[in-house]
Amino acid sequence: MRIVVAIGGNAIIAEHERGTWAEQRANAATIAQQLAALKRAGHELVLTHGNGPQVGALHVQHARTGDEVPALPFDALVAMTQGQLGYLLQTAIEEADPEVRTATILTRVRVLEDDPSFEHPTKPIGRFFANERDARRAAGQTLTVAPDAGRGWRTVVPSPRPQDIIEFEQIAALARAGVLVIAAGGGGIPVVRRDGRLGGAEAVIDKDRASAVLARAVDASVLVMLTGVERVALDFGTRWQRDMARLTTSDADRLLAEGEFPPGSMGPKVESAAQFVRETGGVAIVTCAERLLDAVQGAAGTRVVPDAQGPSATAWSSPASVAAA
């Protein structure tokens, strides 16, 4: 089975961490054990990852040394983090299982030049700050800041919707050859088509949306999106919280429209999962890194499925019970 696995950038640098290389290596090692187990089970794997903390750190470094070293645009910073995190993940995977062959593909993703997000930045990057003043100091003169899901203030940048994966054929060919491919890192290097040529764009694409586009392009059967919790929950953080074992695409769409899933947190994952399932008939799973293998085997996580495979159900419900009602 061909599986696309999307890792969040915050899974490699947790909120409470400074982001040292040792911290990132330790976090990657946990994920690598699960990926190696999936490869041993005979699956073809394509791995994607976020880069919010890493690309934000690079931006701060460039902004603060601009008098000495010319700053680079965001498409170049995304490309740099693809190499950085690809190297990190390849090392961790090969340490977990030296028999697993890996490759990182610098991946461009086409976006539309008139995407509304260029006028209304929403993608949080970099570290969290306790107040707006400190966040603005880190963002520099040209970028915007905003609160992020009640966890603090962060820099926000444009996040246009991904249209096409430029290198999808190369990615699929490597996966068919048994290589664990790391691709579309950080949502992909954002490019737009101008006068028949591709050129970089000042943006950071949402990695979950890019992963759904990539999974469709490479004919994946399963899309897995890793996050900090084992399952998608309704009424998260309240005494009415219900962890979901299964969610139909219709229920996912309805709950998104009702604002159940925050746009800076679970929202893009549920949206991307429903889109992938509708367009391919495949299965999308949301779970945590520690339960990746169990989730693929059906013993953990939230599965987003076609309506015909419903109804939606909580983790403790019988198959006939309907959650999200």
ABEGO torsion letter per residue (X at the ends): XBBBBBBBAAAABBAABAGBAAAAAAAAAAAAAAAAAAAAAGBBBBBBBBAAAAAAAAAAAAAAAAAABBBBBAAAAAAAAAAAAAAAAAAAAAAABAABBBBBBBBBBBBBAABAAAABBABBBEBBBABAAAAAAAAEAABBBBBBGGAEBBBBBBBBBBABBAAAAAAAAAAAAGBBBBBGBGGEBBBBBBGGBBBBBBBBBBAAAAAAAAAAAAGBABBBBBBABABBBBGBGBAABBBBABBBAAAAAAAAAAGABBAABAAAAAAAAAAAAAAAGBBBBBBBAAAAAAAAAGABEBBBBBAAAOBBBBAABBAABBBGX
